Amino acid sequence: MAGLRVGDIITSVDNKPLNSGDDLKRFFTESDTGTVTLSGVRAKDGQSFTLLVTLAKFLDVVKKIPD
């Protein structure tokens, strides 16, 4: 199964290490749209993972959700 799973630990974004959840939160709040690489460790088995994630502005996503 691809994608993030409950309990996964994200350790870096675009090869920039994260030291806390605040670092991740700050990255997403200050980032523009585009594709980024998330790296981390699976909580279930300790395996490393790398994911390409496309960022979008919240309002752009909400506008695309059907009523």
C-alpha positions, -999 to 999 in steps of 0.1 A, spaced: 0 0 0 14 34 -10 10 67 8 12 78 44 -1 55 71 -12 63 106 18 64 128 44 70 101 72 93 111 82 119 85 119 127 89 126 150 60 110 171 33 130 176 1 161 162 19 158 188 47 157 171 81 128 177 104 135 180 141 99 183 152 63 183 142 65 221 142 91 220 115 67 200 93 38 223 101 59 254 93 71 238 60 35 232 48 23 266 59 51 285 42 53 263 10 38 271 -23 21 245 -45 42 219 -63 57 185 -57 79 176 -27 96 145 -15 87 132 19 110 106 36 103 88 68 100 56 87 70 32 89 57 29 125 46 -7 119 79 -22 108 106 5 109 110 4 71 122 36 54 100 52 27 101 80 2 70 96 -13 64 123 -39 36 145 -27 18 172 -46 10 203 -26 -21 224 -33 -36 254 -16 -65 244 7 -91 266 -10 -81 252 -44 -88 217 -31 -121 227 -15 -134 242 -47 -129 208 -65 -149 188 -39 -184 181 -54 -214 192 -34 
